């Protein structure tokens, strides 16, 4: 039997039964190796502890079979049985499969059953969690030790080492371990850190000394997965901490937009350390009757229009879908002038293959677009007609402004907006109960619809709005506006929230206090010890 892995001659997807033991890394799904991600993308079956590694499934193809084994000791049976069916199996393992991992029995079961297998290394928590905690474990120290607390009976040998000691699986006995190290000769002033849920936005680190560890951990609520780090390297955390000091670290931020609309915004929020949660407040649906859009598309390709004005990315999507229905593509815009109301709409056009001729350089709104729209000139413009595909609830301000400039408008309903269904009960409770740290409102309709389907956000929740009109609507609903974007774009709104979060953190640090999230300010919220 050979334990050969898939090769270029025998690609993974074309083999008979095969098992890949893939190291899932320290916790953050983005720290998976490229090899691991590739195997997940082509797997027929993924065997994992879903509670620990569920986010990793985003790397998988649609329709993959997921076997949630949790802490089941009979995992090897699942793995071998699936492989024996001729399926390609990925078994996700904590950290690095060969680093304090209990997969040896599973690997042995594959070998005994003559099932080919591969073991893919993962990033071990011993290095990754320390890096995310700002602790340079092997910097200027003579030794770097990693031990499993469950396998240590005598701590005296580890106490004698002058280097950095990293302890796995020891958080429940952290205080006893600290006392044993002091008894073995380590100074009670030796710095120690305990970091829980490392590399995730739930990461929490307590810094202490061996002598004070019991007092500092008393109300910290530490639980596995966690690492204990002992040594002078811990003292460098004040200067090197970069992850837990992000401006919105651990903030749960409500983004009341569809997943498609919110993708870029959510990614930006993650870069600031936030945990975005997308909750659609509107549902976009086709017009009740297609005839109006059919006539508009026919007019577009037959030269009826001089301009096409897009006021939303949804309008671009509606026209694009209609083009595909008729077998057309971006070439149909040849000879036309195209405008976009702002950055998001402009990007949707560019993705379609159309570069807009006019995007407001100032305010990104209908008013901003009108401020830069050229008046109709019969000598320069052969056609005086503008196609305006938009939502059924759009205002007439743009039409009135274009008419005043001498243009005739074909106002066409490209899509309908209806209020979305209410979010799940836990989300509604979090909105009203202060479970969210912030909510981003990108329009007046998102304010009205969110309150309508889920209720008003709690008064500890930071309210961030995209502009004055949205602020006015929020205030009409009794919401206190804390943050307003410097310019009306979703990206600027996320930046403004991050700046707000950074100021709050700096103020707490300057006052000698532990920075706290807004949700921790509500009555009854669980507090961690400083």
Helices and strands as residue ranges (DSSP letters): G 12-14, E 18-23, G 29-31, H 34-42, E 45-48, H 50-53, G 54-59, E 65-68, H 75-84, E 88-93, H 104-112, E 116-120, H 125-132, E 144-148, G 149-151, H 156-159, E 164-168, G 171-173, H 174-183, E 191-196, E 204-209, H 213-217, E 226-230, G 232-236, H 237-240, E 252-255, H 259-271, E 275-278, E 282-285, H 291-301, E 307-310, H 313-326, G 330-333, E 337-340, H 343-352, E 358-359, H 366-372, E 385-391, H 397-404, E 408-419, H 425-433, E 438-441, H 444-454, E 462-465, H 468-476, E 483-484, H 490-510, G 518-521
